[in-house]
Amino acid sequence: MIKQTLLAVALLGTFSQTVVAADSKGQILVLLSSESQMQLQDGKTLATGYYLNEFGVPADAFIKAGYELVLATPKGNAPVVDQKSVTVQYFAGDAAEMQRISQVVAAIPGIDDTLSLKEVIDGGLAQYEAVFIPGGHAPLIDLANNPEVGIILTHFNAEAKPTAAICHGPIALLSAQQNPQAFQQALVQQSEVTANSWIYAGYKMTIFSNAEEAVFEASLNGDKLQYYPGKAMQQAGGDMQYSEAWTPNVVVDRELITGQNPFSDKALAQAVLAQLQQQR
């Protein structure tokens, strides 16, 4: 009897993440990394995760606008915040706002036990109004080379539904090609690389710029990243659009909405909501 009760509770918890409330405008799928340690050159690693403001600020805007968030990771586990992002510099120096956004994230259903990508795909993608990919370096680990991410993105692309990503989040777009693992391996090996049937080839887009990444890399005490995302996206065929380093920049091309850096969080959220409004 106890086992049956626990099973019923577990099933109810999963079900509650996918049922749309009567007063909801719909569901937005949020893709997050399962990982917290990123490989660097020479076998070293870097603690990482999602950036608090890049996830929390758009999430707050979406929730206030009446949308429900459904969280998913490759493994279906709890995503980890990058502690480097828990700082007031990403919240205009406002400690109270940083704390508020932390509480918003902590209250999102499923934050401690997300759906897996397989569960999301098996449950049907048509129910989601948009897909959103926050940044932090973690997406480079398990979203940029993930065929399941590719399936999800291909659906939103085919349906012309808003597909948003910020800072390092756009690196996940590389999964929407044939054999994304081989593409990423070539990037890591710094060999010649060509994207194979990438659905976003020729799209205008942005990502954390090479100039911004160089500043971040300089903070690693001599350690080096395996590759720069901006260069990777350009090599794949993205029409890269950058603003001055550390200034907000959002690029919209068809259904794709990308933000350059952490300071693009509010503008990206508004661009997504504007596109959703146009589709209603």
Residue pairs with C-beta under 8 A, 6 or more apart in sequence:
13 113
14 115
14 119
16 109
17 70
17 71
17 109
17 110
17 115
18 27
18 70
18 115
18 123
18 127
20 26
20 27
20 68
20 127
21 68
23 66
24 66
24 67
24 68
25 65
25 66
25 67
25 129
25 276
25 280
26 67
26 68
26 128
26 129
27 67
27 68
27 69
27 70
27 127
27 128
27 129
28 62
28 67
28 68
28 69
28 70
28 128
28 129
28 130
28 131
28 132
29 70
29 72
29 120
29 125
29 128
29 130
29 131
29 132
29 152
30 55
30 59
30 69
30 70
30 71
30 72
30 131
30 132
30 133
30 134
31 72
31 73
31 117
31 131
31 132
31 133
31 143
31 149
31 152
31 172
32 50
32 55
32 71
32 72
32 73
32 79
32 114
32 133
32 134
32 138
33 49
33 50
33 73
33 74
33 79
33 136
33 138
33 139
33 141
33 142
33 143
34 73
34 74
34 75
34 76
34 77
34 79
34 142
35 48
35 138
35 141
35 142
36 47
36 48
36 49
36 80
36 138
37 45
37 46
37 47
37 48
37 141
38 45
38 46
38 48
38 137
38 138
38 140
38 141
39 45
39 141
39 226
40 46
40 220
40 223
40 224
40 225
40 226
41 223
41 224
41 225
41 226
42 223
42 224
44 223
46 137
46 220
46 223
47 82
47 83
48 82
48 136
48 137
48 138
48 141
49 79
49 80
49 81
49 82
49 83
49 85
49 136
49 138
50 79
50 80
50 81
50 82
50 85
50 134
50 135
50 136
50 138
51 81
51 82
51 85
51 90
51 134
51 135
51 136
51 167
51 262
52 81
52 82
52 85
52 86
52 90
52 98
52 101
52 102
52 105
53 85
53 90
53 91
53 98
53 101
53 262
53 265
54 85
54 134
54 135
54 136
54 166
54 167
54 169
54 259
54 262
54 265
55 81
55 105
55 134
55 136
56 101
56 102
56 104
56 105
57 101
57 265
57 266
57 269
58 132
58 134
58 164
58 166
58 265
58 268
58 269
58 272
59 69
59 104
59 105
59 108
60 101
60 104
60 269
61 266
61 269
61 270
61 273
62 69
62 132
62 269
62 272
62 273
63 69
63 104
63 108
65 273
65 276
67 129
67 276
68 109
69 108
69 109
70 110
70 115
70 120
70 128
71 79
71 108
71 109
71 110
71 111
71 114
71 115
72 114
72 115
72 116
72 117
72 119
72 120
73 79
73 114
73 115
73 116
73 117
74 116
74 117
74 142
74 143
74 146
74 148
74 149
75 116
76 113
76 114
76 115
76 116
76 117
76 118
76 119
77 113
77 114
78 111
78 112
78 113
78 114
79 111
79 114
79 138
80 138
81 105
82 136
82 137
82 138
85 136
85 262
86 98
86 102
87 98
88 94
88 95
88 98
90 98
90 262
90 263
90 265
91 97
91 98
91 101
105 111
115 123
117 146
117 148
117 149
117 152
118 148
120 152
121 148
121 151
121 152
125 152
125 155
125 156
126 155
126 159
128 156
128 161
129 161
129 162
129 276
129 279
130 156
130 161
130 162
130 163
130 164
130 272
130 275
130 276
131 152
131 153
131 156
131 161
131 162
131 163
131 164
132 164
132 165
132 272
133 139
133 143
133 164
133 165
133 166
133 169
133 170
133 172
134 165
134 166
134 167
134 169
135 165
135 166
135 167
135 168
135 169
135 208
135 259
135 262
136 167
136 168
136 169
137 168
138 168
139 168
139 169
139 171
139 172
140 168
140 171
140 226
140 229
143 149
143 169
143 171
143 172
143 175
144 171
144 172
144 174
144 175
144 180
144 184
145 174
145 175
145 180
145 181
145 183
145 184
146 172
146 175
146 180
147 175
147 180
147 181
148 175
149 172
149 175
149 176
150 175
150 176
150 177
150 180
153 163
153 172
153 173
153 175
153 176
153 199
154 176
154 199
156 162
156 163
156 255
157 163
157 176
157 199
157 200
157 255
160 254
160 255
161 255
161 279
162 255
162 257
162 272
162 275
162 276
162 279
163 255
163 256
163 257
164 256
164 257
164 258
164 259
164 268
164 271
164 272
165 172
165 173
165 257
165 258
165 259
166 258
166 259
166 262
166 264
166 265
166 268
167 207
167 208
167 259
167 260
167 261
167 262
167 264
168 207
168 208
168 229
169 258
169 259
170 205
170 206
170 207
170 229
170 233
170 258
171 207
171 229
171 232
171 233
173 200
173 205
173 233
173 238
173 256
174 180
174 183
174 184
174 195
174 198
174 232
174 233
174 236
176 198
176 199
176 200
177 183
177 195
177 196
177 197
177 198
177 199
177 236
178 196
178 197
179 196
182 196
183 193
183 195
183 196
183 236
186 192
186 193
187 193
187 226
187 227
187 232
187 235
188 226
188 227
190 227
193 232
193 235
193 236
194 235
195 201
195 235
195 236
195 237
198 236
198 237
200 236
200 237
200 238
200 256
201 236
201 237
201 238
202 237
202 238
202 239
203 238
203 239
203 253
203 254
203 256
204 239
204 241
204 251
204 252
204 253
205 233
205 238
205 239
205 240
205 241
205 251
205 253
205 256
205 258
206 240
206 241
206 242
206 243
206 249
206 250
206 251
206 258
206 259
206 260
207 229
207 230
207 233
207 238
207 240
207 258
207 260
208 216
208 229
208 230
208 260
208 261
209 230
209 242
209 245
209 260
209 261
210 228
210 230
210 231
211 242
211 245
212 245
212 246
212 260
212 261
213 225
213 228
213 229
213 230
215 245
217 223
217 224
217 225
230 240
230 242
233 240
234 240
239 253
241 249
241 251
242 249
242 260
243 249
243 260
245 261
246 261
246 263
247 261
247 263
248 259
248 260
248 261
248 263
248 264
248 266
248 267
249 259
249 260
249 261
249 264
249 267
250 257
250 258
250 259
250 260
250 264
250 267
250 268
250 271
251 257
251 258
251 259
251 260
252 271
252 275
255 275
257 268
257 271
257 272
257 275
258 268
259 265
259 267
259 268
